[in-house]
Amino acid sequence: MIVMEERVLSMICVGCPVGCDLKVTVRDKELLSVEGNACPRAVQFARTEISSPVRVFATTVRVSGGRLPVCPVRSRGPVPKDRLFDISREVARLVIPAPVTIGQVILADACGSGVDIIATRDLEAGKASF
């Protein structure tokens, strides 16, 4: 019989603006308890964090013919944490033409995650002003 050892993990909850310091007790990927939370969202955050962690991806993408050389982008929703480096490498290869509009899809279904990478600002075409 294999007995899994209990572990206590420390994490900061990002389920709400408070940012509680959590002590999460787990056995394998089973959530046993959560301490230090000010609201119930922390329990779901901890459960997701130990079973299949996700993050919102944010970076910049290079732009050709724009008033700025780069445009900020982010994922439309959370992506699996283990795909962040793959998505980062894919976005780093991109050069998009100006103009760019806020919400424009820059990379559809980023690395098979089912989540699009979108522009987070408008960027006009024109000579760079930097």
N, C-alpha and C positions, 0 to 999 in steps of 0.2 A: 504494500500500500504506500503510495506517494503522498506525503503531507506537504502542502505548500506553506511556506512561511509567510506570516503577516509582515507587511512593511508599512511604515509611516512616511508619507511623502509630504513635503512642504510645497505649497504653490500659492500664487496670488490669483484670486478669482477675477475674471474680467467680464463676468455676467452682468454687472451693473457698474455705475460710476464709483462705488465705494472702494473697490479693490481690496477685499478682505484677505488677510493672511490665513490660509487654510492649513489644517493638519488633516490629511486624508489617510485613512487606514484601508489597505487593500490586501487581498490574498489573490495572487495571480492577477487576473483582470477583473476581479469581483470587488465592488465597493462595499466596504464594511461599515465605515463611519466617516462623517465630516464634522470637524470642529472649527470654530472661529468665524462662522458665517453669520452675517447680519440679515440675510434674506434667503429665501428658499431656492433662488436661482443657482446658488453655489453647489447644491447637490447635483443638479443636472450638469453644470459645468465640470465638476469633478468626475462624474460618470463618463462624460464624453472624453475628457482629457486622459483618462486611464485606458479607455477602450479604443478610441479612434480619434486622436487629437486633430483639430482643424485650426487654420489661421486664415485671416484675410491677408492677401498678398498685396504689397504696394511697392512701387519702384518708379523709375522713369524710363521712357523709351526715346531713342534718337529720332529726330525729325529732320527731313531735308526740305529746304526751301521755306522754313518758318522763321518768324521773328525771334524765336528762341531755339537753341539747339536740341532741347529735350522737352518732353511733355510728361507730366505725372500721370500714372495709371494705377489701377488697382483691380483686384478681382471683384466681380459682381457679387460674390458671396464667398463663404469660407471654402477653402480647398484643403485636402488632406495634407497634414504637416509633412509627411514623407515625400510629397511631390514638389515642395517649395523650391529645392535646388534645380530640379528639372525645368520647372516653369521659369525660374530666373535665367537659366541658360538659354531657353527658347526666346524669351523677351530680349535678352542681350543681343541676339542676332538680328533683331528687327531694326529697320529704318523705315519710318512711315512718311509719306508726303504730306506737307501742309496743303490746305488748312485742315485742322483737327477740331472736331466739335465734342463738347462734353457729352459723355455717355456713348460715344462712338466705340464700336467693338474693334479693338486693336488685334486681339488674338482670340478666335472662337475656340471653345472647348479646349482650353489650355492643357496640353499634354494628356488628353483623354480624361480630364477631371470632371467634365460636364459643366465647367464654370468658365465664363468669358472674362477676358481682361479688357477693361474699358478705360477710356480717357477720363480724367477727372477735371479737365479745364478745356476751354476753347483756346485754340492757338491759330492765329492768323498767318497766312502766307505773307512773305515779304522778306526784305533784307534783314538779317540779324542785327539787333540793336545793342549788342554787348561789346 
